[in-house]
Amino acid sequence: MDVKVGIIGATGYGGLELIRLLHRHSGISSIDLFTSSEEGELFSHKYSYLMNIYDTPLHKIRIEHLAKMDVIFTSTPSGVTSKLLPPLIGKGPRIIDLSGDYRLSAKDYTEWYGKDAAPETSLQKSVYGLTEWNRGAVKDAVMVANPGCYPTAVLLSLLPAVKNGLILTDSLIIDAKSGVSGAGNKPNQMTHFSETNESLSIYKVNKHQHIPEIETGLARFAEKTRPITFSTHLVPMTRGILAAAYAPLADGVTKKQLQECYEDSYRNETFVRVMPPGPKFSTNQVYGSNYCDLQVHVDPRTNRATIVSVIDNLVKGAAGQAIQNMNVQFGFKESEGLDLVPSYI
């Protein structure tokens, strides 16, 4: 199959990762790159590392051009695709949106993002693209809401235990840390080198827009859920997320049961690896790859579980998962274009 791809937001970090990964995909016949402000500029002039690889002009965003694509990836700031995409949804191309505009109900989106939501008719056509837990719905979806980076790491780490009733959810605490690329490539004070270098910061305390996405995801796939405490931190590194979740064990649950639950849940999943306890568990073991690595611990003194996940926020947390969803939709092998060994160093 030869698939024609369109990417809106190609000049951002998520768009660049889409290009890098799709370039090695055997089923892609063409990639058109769209811009809202730099029509006609050669992409390799903007990003010289792509010289002789993508010496192609950026296209103006036109609905009639986009409608000719087989699949459209949108990697834009929140608030853009809620207005841009409704005329295209269900009109031909499959759409995979990497922004937050189609992940939540209109009420939650307006409350947590502070912006106008997409039309209700468009939201109803959207399928949440957490591939390992929703690939059946993704396969036939005309519109996929690609999960956020933090929710991907957190949901993959919690869903087996929550779904099987192995942990209690009434006091669920999640502590997550991310590299600076998660904030996008638009500079601001928080991501300025002088502000991030040699510093660790906490931000959006109890107000992060991914809180309702995580809570909705837990309820969608596991039903038994309560409000969570979710804290996010900025780490002076480029890529990576490490999320540690802390929860009381249900009565009588052992470390062996918890470990076996995770191994059984993800035994046949290419991109989720359940690791044995070891001396080191870090973001660099998934750097540049589509893997989510998990590690499960139990503290017998407190009878609490500590479940830790690591992902590359730009790959499994964004572009990689989007391509994984595309592979499901078009019947490709799920690892097509994504069978990358992590860089590590």
Number of C-alpha atoms within 10 A of each C-alpha: 10 10 15 17 21 25 25 24 20 23 22 17 21 28 22 19 19 23 20 14 19 21 17 13 18 13 17 16 12 14 19 18 25 24 19 12 11 15 15 13 15 17 22 17 14 12 13 13 11 16 14 9 11 18 15 18 18 22 21 17 16 11 12 9 13 21 18 14 20 17 24 26 27 25 27 23 14 15 18 15 21 20 13 14 17 15 11 19 19 14 10 14 20 24 26 29 27 30 23 24 27 30 26 22 18 17 10 16 22 15 14 16 17 11 14 15 24 23 13 11 10 18 21 11 15 23 22 22 30 23 23 18 17 15 18 13 16 24 19 14 21 20 27 28 26 32 29 24 24 24 22 27 28 27 21 23 26 26 19 21 25 21 16 12 16 21 23 20 22 13 15 18 18 20 16 22 20 26 22 23 20 23 14 15 13 9 10 11 9 14 21 11 14 10 14 18 12 10 11 12 13 12 12 11 11 12 15 15 17 21 19 21 24 23 17 20 24 23 16 14 15 17 13 15 19 14 15 17 16 21 19 22 19 22 21 19 13 13 21 28 33 24 23 23 20 22 23 21 24 16 11 8 16 16 17 11 13 22 19 13 16 23 19 13 17 16 13 11 13 14 20 23 18 21 15 13 11 7 5 6 17 16 20 18 21 25 25 23 24 29 26 26 23 26 20 21 17 21 12 11 6 9 17 18 26 18 21 25 29 31 33 30 33 29 27 30 27 27 29 26 28 27 26 25 27 25 21 20 21 17 11 17 11 20 17 18 21 24 16 15 13 15 11 12 6
